[in-house]
Amino acid sequence: MKQALVQPSTTQSRPLRPKFRIGSVLLPAYFILLLLPIYWMISMSLKTNDEILAGFSLWPKTLTLEHYHEIFTNAAWYSGYLNSLTYVGLNTVISLVIALPAAYAFSRYSFQGDKHLFFWLLTNRMAPPAVFLLPFFQLYQSVGLFDTHIGVALAHLLFNVPLSVWILEGFISGVPKEIDETAYIDGYSFGRFFFRVFIPLVRSGIGVTAFFCFMFSWIELLLARTLTSVNAKPIAAVMTRTVSASGMDWGLLSAAGVLTIIPGALVIWFVRNYIAKGFAMGRV
């Protein structure tokens, strides 16, 4: 018998080349573009004004902290941060206190005009702040709420309460009604059930709502600037002092901008897990 001759294969094995993925290029490029303005602002805050105006440089040639020293030692500057944090904190707490029972009512009960009332709440969030500026100004001048922290916090409720009700209603609707009925059968009063059982179940929604209330109240300028003058003036209004007849103090303005980002970044860090759950539920 003739043995079959096995001819060696002429095709040589080629090493596998990794496939090019466009996402591996676009995602880093996106983050670079996203972080570039922040880096540039930090870099400008560490430069002198002469170096900023002299020309283009990627990093400070002469490192200086004089702009941060000016902010932390000048009462006109650091009081702006304290004022903003005060009325933003008040607004966040009051918004949650009002929105939680309201969202529970919209989620658990049906009453005449509930859909229209819910839509009317959202229309307040759609309206621009300038529409309500003059009524608030005249009302606050009459009742003595002008240039107060609580006055700005109450004005921001007009926009944050509808948003809070809308977000919390989605989270509350995700909790089965059988939990409410079981708690009543076990002898829980409504107050005991609401604070000891129900609120822990929707704590992720509360975290998401607190974040958005903080963010919208922190960045809002028109109402906060118009309804205050000295005692409750926000940091965004104080930053306009860098503009004068001699020009703009770019370094001081950049340092103030960097310090303005920090509170929002801290809030995002603490509620990052709750925000992820909110996106997963589809309400955020």
C-alpha positions as CSV (number, residue, x, y, z in Angstrom):
1,M,0.0,0.0,0.0
2,K,1.2,3.3,-0.9
3,Q,1.3,5.7,2.0
4,A,-0.4,9.0,1.2
5,L,2.0,11.8,1.2
6,V,1.0,14.6,3.5
7,Q,2.0,17.8,2.0
8,P,2.8,20.6,4.4
9,S,0.2,23.4,4.4
10,T,1.3,26.4,2.3
11,T,-0.7,28.8,4.5
12,Q,1.2,30.1,7.4
13,S,-0.5,31.0,10.6
14,R,-0.7,34.8,11.0
15,P,-0.8,36.6,14.3
16,L,-4.2,38.0,15.1
17,R,-4.3,41.8,15.0
18,P,-6.4,43.6,17.5
19,K,-9.4,45.1,16.0
20,F,-9.5,48.8,15.9
21,R,-12.4,50.2,17.9
22,I,-13.5,53.8,17.3
23,G,-14.7,54.0,20.9
24,S,-11.2,53.5,22.2
25,V,-10.2,56.8,20.5
26,L,-13.4,58.8,20.9
27,L,-13.9,58.2,24.6
28,P,-10.4,59.5,25.7
29,A,-10.8,62.4,23.3
30,Y,-14.1,63.2,24.8
31,F,-12.7,63.2,28.4
32,I,-9.8,65.3,27.3
33,L,-12.1,67.9,25.8
34,L,-14.3,67.7,28.9
35,L,-11.4,68.3,31.3
36,L,-9.5,70.8,29.3
37,P,-11.5,73.9,30.3
38,I,-11.2,72.8,34.0
39,Y,-7.5,72.3,33.7
40,W,-7.1,75.6,31.9
41,M,-9.0,77.4,34.7
42,I,-6.9,75.8,37.4
43,S,-3.8,76.7,35.5
44,M,-4.9,80.4,35.1
45,S,-5.7,80.5,38.8
46,L,-2.1,79.7,39.6
47,K,-0.6,82.3,37.3
48,T,-0.1,86.0,37.7
49,N,-2.2,88.4,35.5
50,D,0.9,89.5,33.7
51,E,1.7,85.9,32.7
52,I,-1.9,85.3,31.6
53,L,-1.9,88.3,29.4
54,A,1.6,87.8,28.1
55,G,0.9,84.8,25.9
56,F,0.1,81.1,25.6
57,S,1.5,78.7,28.2
58,L,0.3,75.2,29.1
59,W,1.3,75.5,32.8
60,P,2.3,78.3,35.1
61,K,5.9,79.5,34.8
62,T,5.6,81.4,38.1
63,L,3.4,79.6,40.5
64,T,1.4,81.9,42.8
65,L,-1.4,81.4,45.3
66,E,-2.2,85.1,45.8
67,H,-5.6,84.8,44.1
68,Y,-6.7,82.1,46.6
69,H,-5.2,84.1,49.4
70,E,-7.3,87.1,48.4
71,I,-10.5,85.0,48.4
72,F,-10.0,83.4,51.8
73,T,-8.9,86.6,53.5
74,N,-11.3,89.0,51.9
75,A,-14.7,88.9,53.6
76,A,-16.4,90.2,50.5
77,W,-15.3,87.0,48.7
78,Y,-15.7,84.2,51.2
79,S,-19.0,85.5,52.5
80,G,-20.3,85.0,48.9
81,Y,-19.6,81.3,49.2
82,L,-21.2,81.1,52.6
83,N,-24.3,82.9,51.4
84,S,-24.6,80.6,48.4
85,L,-24.2,77.5,50.6
86,T,-26.7,78.8,53.1
87,Y,-29.6,79.4,50.8
88,V,-28.8,76.3,48.6
89,G,-28.9,74.1,51.7
90,L,-32.1,75.7,52.9
91,N,-33.7,75.2,49.5
92,T,-32.7,71.6,49.3
93,V,-34.1,70.7,52.7
94,I,-37.4,72.6,52.2
95,S,-37.8,71.1,48.7
96,L,-37.5,67.6,50.0
97,V,-39.8,68.2,52.9
98,I,-42.5,69.5,50.5
99,A,-41.9,67.1,47.6
100,L,-41.8,63.8,49.5
101,P,-45.5,63.8,50.7
102,A,-46.6,65.5,47.5
103,A,-44.9,62.8,45.4
104,Y,-46.4,60.1,47.7
105,A,-49.9,61.5,47.1
106,F,-49.5,61.6,43.3
107,S,-48.2,58.1,43.3
108,R,-50.6,56.4,45.7
109,Y,-53.9,58.2,45.4
110,S,-56.1,59.3,42.5
111,F,-58.1,62.4,42.9
112,Q,-59.9,64.8,40.6
113,G,-57.5,66.9,38.6
114,D,-54.4,65.1,39.7
115,K,-53.0,64.8,36.2
116,H,-53.6,68.5,35.5
117,L,-52.1,69.5,38.8
118,F,-49.0,67.4,38.1
119,F,-48.7,69.0,34.7
120,W,-49.1,72.5,36.2
121,L,-46.2,71.8,38.6
122,L,-44.0,70.9,35.7
123,T,-44.9,74.0,33.7
124,N,-43.4,76.1,36.5
125,R,-40.1,74.4,35.9
126,M,-40.4,75.1,32.2
127,A,-40.9,78.9,32.7
128,P,-37.8,81.1,32.6
129,P,-36.9,82.8,35.9
130,A,-37.3,86.3,34.4
131,V,-41.1,85.7,34.2
132,F,-41.3,85.6,38.1
133,L,-38.5,88.1,38.8
134,L,-40.6,91.3,39.1
135,P,-43.4,89.7,41.3
136,F,-40.8,88.3,43.6
137,F,-38.9,91.6,43.8
138,Q,-42.0,93.6,44.7
139,L,-43.3,91.0,47.1
140,Y,-40.1,90.7,49.0
141,Q,-39.7,94.4,49.3
142,S,-43.1,94.6,50.9
143,V,-42.8,91.7,53.4
144,G,-39.1,92.2,54.3
145,L,-37.6,89.2,52.6
146,F,-35.3,91.1,50.3
147,D,-31.6,90.4,50.8
148,T,-32.2,87.3,53.0
149,H,-31.1,83.7,52.6
150,I,-34.6,82.3,53.2
151,G,-36.0,84.7,50.6
152,V,-33.7,83.3,47.9
153,A,-34.4,79.7,49.1
154,L,-38.1,80.2,48.9
155,A,-37.8,81.8,45.4
156,H,-35.9,78.7,44.2
157,L,-38.7,76.4,45.5
158,L,-40.8,77.6,42.5
159,F,-38.4,75.5,40.2
160,N,-37.0,72.8,42.5
161,V,-40.3,71.6,44.0
162,P,-41.8,70.5,40.7
163,L,-38.6,68.8,39.7
164,S,-38.4,67.1,43.1
165,V,-42.0,65.9,42.9
166,W,-41.4,64.5,39.4
167,I,-38.3,62.6,40.3
168,L,-39.6,61.2,43.6
169,E,-42.9,60.2,42.1
170,G,-41.0,57.8,39.7
171,F,-39.1,56.3,42.6
172,I,-42.1,56.0,44.8
173,S,-44.1,54.3,42.0
174,G,-41.4,51.7,41.9
175,V,-42.2,50.6,45.5
176,P,-45.1,48.1,45.6
177,K,-48.3,49.3,47.3
178,E,-48.4,46.0,49.2
179,I,-45.7,47.3,51.5
180,D,-48.0,50.1,52.6
181,E,-50.9,47.7,53.2
182,T,-48.7,45.2,55.1
183,A,-47.4,48.0,57.4
184,Y,-50.9,49.1,58.2
185,I,-51.9,45.5,59.0
186,D,-49.0,45.3,61.4
187,G,-50.3,48.3,63.2
188,Y,-48.0,51.0,61.9
189,S,-49.3,54.5,62.0
190,F,-48.8,56.6,58.8
191,G,-46.1,58.7,60.3
192,R,-44.2,55.7,61.7
193,F,-44.5,53.8,58.4
194,F,-43.5,56.8,56.4
195,F,-40.3,57.7,58.3
196,R,-39.2,54.2,59.4
197,V,-40.2,52.0,56.5
198,F,-40.9,54.1,53.4
199,I,-38.2,56.7,53.4
200,P,-35.4,54.1,53.7
201,L,-36.9,52.3,50.6
202,V,-36.7,55.5,48.5
203,R,-33.4,56.9,49.9
204,S,-31.8,56.6,46.4
205,G,-34.5,58.8,45.0
206,I,-34.0,61.3,47.8
207,G,-30.2,61.4,47.1
208,V,-30.8,62.0,43.4
209,T,-33.4,64.7,44.2
210,A,-31.1,66.4,46.6
211,F,-28.4,66.5,44.0
212,F,-30.5,68.2,41.4
213,C,-32.0,70.7,43.9
214,F,-28.5,71.6,45.0
215,M,-27.2,71.9,41.4
216,F,-30.1,74.1,40.0
217,S,-30.1,76.3,43.1
218,W,-26.3,76.6,43.1
219,I,-26.0,77.7,39.4
220,E,-29.1,80.0,39.3
221,L,-28.0,83.6,39.1
222,L,-30.9,85.8,37.9
223,L,-33.1,85.5,41.0
224,A,-30.3,85.2,43.5
225,R,-28.6,88.3,42.2
226,T,-31.8,90.5,41.9
227,L,-33.3,89.5,45.2
228,T,-30.1,90.2,47.2
229,S,-27.8,93.2,47.6
230,V,-25.3,92.8,50.5
231,N,-26.2,90.3,53.3
232,A,-27.1,87.3,51.1
233,K,-25.2,88.1,47.9
234,P,-24.2,84.9,46.1
235,I,-20.7,84.1,44.9
236,A,-21.8,84.3,41.3
237,A,-22.7,87.9,41.8
238,V,-19.5,88.6,43.7
239,M,-17.4,87.3,40.8
240,T,-18.6,90.2,38.7
241,R,-16.4,92.5,40.9
242,T,-13.4,91.3,39.0
243,V,-14.4,93.6,36.1
244,S,-13.3,97.2,36.5
245,A,-12.2,100.1,34.4
246,S,-8.6,98.8,34.5
247,G,-9.6,95.4,33.0
248,M,-10.6,92.0,34.2
249,D,-8.7,90.2,37.0
250,W,-8.4,86.9,35.2
251,G,-6.4,85.1,37.9
252,L,-8.8,86.0,40.7
253,L,-11.8,85.1,38.5
254,S,-10.3,81.7,37.7
255,A,-9.6,81.0,41.4
256,A,-13.1,81.8,42.3
257,G,-14.4,79.5,39.5
258,V,-12.3,76.6,40.8
259,L,-13.6,77.1,44.3
260,T,-17.2,77.2,42.9
261,I,-16.8,73.8,41.3
262,I,-15.7,72.1,44.5
263,P,-19.1,72.0,46.3
264,G,-20.8,70.5,43.3
265,A,-18.1,67.9,42.9
266,L,-18.4,66.9,46.5
267,V,-22.1,66.5,46.2
268,I,-21.7,64.4,43.1
269,W,-19.2,62.2,45.0
270,F,-21.5,61.5,47.9
271,V,-24.6,60.7,45.7
272,R,-22.9,59.0,42.8
273,N,-24.4,55.6,43.5
274,Y,-27.9,57.1,43.9
275,I,-27.5,58.9,40.6
276,A,-26.6,55.6,38.9
277,K,-29.7,54.0,40.3
278,G,-31.8,56.9,39.1
279,F,-30.5,56.5,35.5
280,A,-31.2,52.8,35.7
281,M,-34.8,53.4,36.7
282,G,-35.3,55.8,33.8
283,R,-36.6,58.7,35.8
284,V,-33.4,60.8,35.7
